[in-house]
Amino acid sequence: MENNEPVRVLQVVGRMDRGGIETMIMNLYRHIDRSKVQFDFLAHYGREAAYNNEIRALGGNIYEMPALRDDTHIYYWKLPTYIMALHQFFAHHPEIKIIHGNMTNTAAIYMPIARKYGIKTCIAHSHNTRGKAGLLGVVTDILQKPIIKYATDLFACSKEAAYWFYPKELVDAGKIKIIPNAVDAQKFRYDPIKRIKMREKLQIGNRLAIVCVARFRKEKNQAFLVQVLNEIVKKRNDVVLFFAGDGEYENNVKKLVQKYHLENHVVFLGMCDYISDLLQAMDVFALTSLWEGLPVVGVEAQASGLHCVVSDGITRELDIIGNVKFLSLSVPVRVWADQLIAAAQLPRQDTFKAIQAAGYDIHTTAKWLQNFYLSKC
């Protein structure tokens, strides 16, 4: 590597759509000095994704691997092809100096291959607090066990994510680096003028506006939030719920909305690229996930001054400035309804300095990570 060339870091990901992990990586990518550190992406699932064009514009390369689908039989059938593709990739890309493994379910496969081709720094990064369901979950859990043999550095988004993924003795000994899911706090900073404009644009009027930003996946559990909304409507009819995101369970949720005759109270925004503006217009943030690591969107909501009502399947570390209320999914939906209404009525404040003080501003995290990468080369 010439002195004037940036260190090239390979971010191993599923697909660079607008999910929490992907958004966090992009936040970091936008704020590092790309003359010193440049990201490339080893992606899976073989199709264009939401962030791909921006990645290319920032100077990154996107390399596709054969997809290992969420089906155990297909998983085994495609594994030899996957391994062969990894060998070919690393043999032809000596410019890669560091691997940052955000996709951990196959890290025990790609990391030893990368090490064989001379890559000395392999980072494992735990973003979750629970694995996949079913037989495939058992398979991936087994594959993840040997990661600590091949990874040179161990990261996690929270203590809970660290304890789930790594041996307890390593976490207790301080061997895991906790990397906050930081956001651009200035971008999300509460702006009363922007709030008025966005509420006009979204035609909210004086209605109570609830927002849920999440992919429509089983673990995100949006169907439960529709049941909560049905209870809220019984108490007050001037409410609207905004869903931002897409995914395989979206149609299921839409059918449930129709079942409860809530069509006039729900807006499906699809994949949304203006989350910072959208949050300005809202009154309360809700997330009813069965489990989560430390969701980036929860940090974004707090950075915008919103109060949040979330499930206790989400790590308590999400409450970084005291704006989060945790509820069990087993309590009656009327309890959720009451808490969302109450949270929406709490005063909204500029939380910019509080987010910075908590260490969740992207400028601090990006600088630390940049220096970490450079120290490894």
HUZICOR-V788545 format. One record per residue. N is the residue number from 0. RES is the residue in one letter. PHI is phi in whole degrees, 0 to 359 (none if undefined). Layout:
n/res/phi
N/RES/PHI
N/RES/PHI
This chain:
n/res/phi
0/M/none
1/E/287
2/N/300
3/N/268
4/E/263
5/P/288
6/V/290
7/R/263
8/V/251
9/L/268
10/Q/272
11/V/270
12/V/223
13/G/283
14/R/207
15/M/275
16/D/270
17/R/275
18/G/267
19/G/296
20/I/297
21/E/295
22/T/295
23/M/298
24/I/299
25/M/293
26/N/303
27/L/294
28/Y/300
29/R/292
30/H/249
31/I/279
32/D/278
33/R/284
34/S/281
35/K/252
36/V/226
37/Q/236
38/F/265
39/D/242
40/F/230
41/L/260
42/A/256
43/H/231
44/Y/87
45/G/61
46/R/210
47/E/297
48/A/233
49/A/301
50/Y/266
51/N/301
52/N/296
53/E/294
54/I/302
55/R/297
56/A/295
57/L/274
58/G/100
59/G/269
60/N/254
61/I/242
62/Y/246
63/E/260
64/M/254
65/P/301
66/A/286
67/L/257
68/R/292
69/D/281
70/D/219
71/T/299
72/H/294
73/I/295
74/Y/304
75/Y/292
76/W/296
77/K/269
78/L/301
79/P/300
80/T/296
81/Y/297
82/I/296
83/M/297
84/A/296
85/L/296
86/H/301
87/Q/297
88/F/297
89/F/291
90/A/293
91/H/259
92/H/228
93/P/291
94/E/290
95/I/289
96/K/251
97/I/222
98/I/250
99/H/247
100/G/273
101/N/278
102/M/263
103/T/265
104/N/290
105/T/237
106/A/298
107/A/290
108/I/264
109/Y/282
110/M/293
111/P/296
112/I/293
113/A/299
114/R/298
115/K/300
116/Y/265
117/G/96
118/I/280
119/K/266
120/T/245
121/C/234
122/I/259
123/A/262
124/H/230
125/S/274
126/H/248
127/N/234
128/T/239
129/R/197
130/G/268
131/K/290
132/A/274
133/G/76
134/L/297
135/L/297
136/G/297
137/V/297
138/V/298
139/T/292
140/D/298
141/I/295
142/L/296
143/Q/282
144/K/304
145/P/281
146/I/304
147/I/295
148/K/284
149/Y/254
150/A/282
151/T/272
152/D/219
153/L/239
154/F/243
155/A/207
156/C/278
157/S/200
158/K/298
159/E/296
160/A/294
161/A/292
162/Y/294
163/W/292
164/F/266
165/Y/249
166/P/302
167/K/305
168/E/294
169/L/288
170/V/294
171/D/297
172/A/276
173/G/76
174/K/276
175/I/256
176/K/274
177/I/272
178/I/255
179/P/301
180/N/283
181/A/282
182/V/229
183/D/281
184/A/300
185/Q/295
186/K/297
187/F/263
188/R/305
189/Y/299
190/D/227
191/P/301
192/I/292
193/K/296
194/R/300
195/I/299
196/K/297
197/M/291
198/R/293
199/E/293
200/K/298
201/L/273
202/Q/56
203/I/278
204/G/65
205/N/261
206/R/290
207/L/285
208/A/250
209/I/253
210/V/230
211/C/231
212/V/248
213/A/187
214/R/295
215/F/275
216/R/234
217/K/307
218/E/289
219/K/283
220/N/62
221/Q/296
222/A/301
223/F/297
224/L/294
225/V/296
226/Q/296
227/V/296
228/L/301
229/N/302
230/E/287
231/I/297
232/V/299
233/K/293
234/K/269
235/R/206
236/N/273
237/D/267
238/V/225
239/V/220
240/L/251
241/F/257
242/F/256
243/A/246
244/G/141
245/D/221
246/G/148
247/E/294
248/Y/264
249/E/298
250/N/296
251/N/300
252/V/291
253/K/298
254/K/295
255/L/292
256/V/300
257/Q/293
258/K/301
259/Y/271
260/H/58
261/L/253
262/E/304
263/N/278
264/H/242
265/V/229
266/V/236
267/F/262
268/L/271
269/G/72
270/M/293
271/C/243
272/D/255
273/Y/229
274/I/301
275/S/299
276/D/286
277/L/301
278/L/297
279/Q/301
280/A/278
281/M/274
282/D/253
283/V/201
284/F/251
285/A/230
286/L/213
287/T/251
288/S/297
289/L/292
290/W/202
291/E/205
292/G/277
293/L/228
294/P/297
295/V/302
296/V/296
297/G/293
298/V/290
299/E/300
300/A/299
301/Q/293
302/A/295
303/S/272
304/G/88
305/L/284
306/H/273
307/C/236
308/V/239
309/V/226
310/S/283
311/D/280
312/G/283
313/I/263
314/T/303
315/R/296
316/E/295
317/L/296
318/D/282
319/I/270
320/I/226
321/G/86
322/N/257
323/V/243
324/K/250
325/F/260
326/L/228
327/S/285
328/L/285
329/S/269
330/V/282
331/P/301
332/V/298
333/R/295
334/V/293
335/W/299
336/A/300
337/D/296
338/Q/291
339/L/293
340/I/297
341/A/294
342/A/295
343/A/293
344/Q/266
345/L/288
346/P/297
347/R/260
348/Q/231
349/D/285
350/T/256
351/F/306
352/K/293
353/A/294
354/I/295
355/Q/300
356/A/296
357/A/281
358/G/86
359/Y/251
360/D/268
361/I/298
362/H/297
363/T/291
364/T/294
365/A/297
366/K/296
367/W/298
368/L/293
369/Q/301
370/N/295
371/F/296
372/Y/303
373/L/296
374/S/293
375/K/278
376/C/242
